[in-house]
Amino acid sequence: MSKKGKPEERLPSKETQSKLYAIAKKSGRSSGPLRKGIYGTMVTPKMYRAQVSNANKARAKHGLPPIEES
């Protein structure tokens, strides 16, 4: 699970401690835009690749062709 941001009153000052403020605000940790997964939910690109990989492994066991990753 990802870390939660701190409440505003507990953050360092943006003017005097800008580097600490940026770290505390959880900046630069985005994992990409959400997209519709193969099961209908909104997922990150990493989770989508995992869903496709797992589905392809299961399909290979049954002799079915892999689904296309788009």
C-alpha positions as a printed Julia matrix, in Angstrom:
70×3 Matrix{Float64}:
   0.0     0.0     0.0
   1.12    3.51   -0.64
   1.94    6.0     2.07
  -0.63    8.6     3.02
   0.11   12.31    2.93
   0.44   14.24    6.17
  -2.24   16.65    7.39
  -1.55   20.28    6.47
  -0.87   21.41   10.04
   1.93   18.85   10.43
   3.78   19.78    7.22
   7.04   21.77    7.26
   6.9    25.35    6.0
   6.82   25.53    2.19
   8.83   28.78    2.14
  11.59   27.98    4.65
  11.88   24.19    4.28
  10.93   23.55    0.67
  12.82   20.24    0.3
  11.31   18.76    3.45
   7.9    20.02    2.33
   8.22   18.27   -1.05
   9.25   14.99    0.57
   6.41   15.13    3.09
   3.82   15.89    0.39
   4.54   12.56   -1.37
   5.69   14.29   -4.54
   7.04   12.39   -7.53
   5.58    9.01   -6.61
   2.94    8.71   -9.31
   2.63    5.35  -11.01
   0.89    6.55  -14.16
  -2.64    7.26  -15.32
  -5.39    4.82  -14.43
  -6.94    2.69  -17.15
  -9.64    0.07  -17.37
  -8.33   -3.36  -16.38
  -9.34   -6.66  -17.97
 -11.86   -7.28  -15.16
 -13.54   -3.86  -15.52
 -11.89   -1.96  -12.66
  -9.62    1.06  -12.94
  -5.98    0.01  -12.42
  -2.46    1.4   -12.82
  -0.35    0.35  -15.84
   1.7    -1.99  -13.64
  -1.42   -3.71  -12.31
  -2.82   -4.01  -15.85
   0.34   -5.79  -17.03
   0.06   -8.16  -14.07
  -3.59   -8.93  -14.89
  -2.74   -9.67  -18.52
   0.23  -11.83  -17.52
  -1.83  -13.87  -15.04
  -4.68  -14.3   -17.5
  -2.28  -15.43  -20.24
  -0.71  -18.01  -17.91
  -4.14  -19.42  -17.1
  -5.15  -19.43  -20.78
  -1.92  -21.24  -21.74
  -2.73  -24.05  -19.28
  -6.01  -24.63  -21.11
  -4.48  -24.36  -24.59
  -6.11  -21.03  -25.44
  -4.39  -18.16  -27.28
  -3.11  -15.25  -25.17
  -5.13  -12.05  -24.91
  -3.55   -9.01  -26.52
  -2.05   -6.31  -24.3
  -3.1    -2.95  -25.7
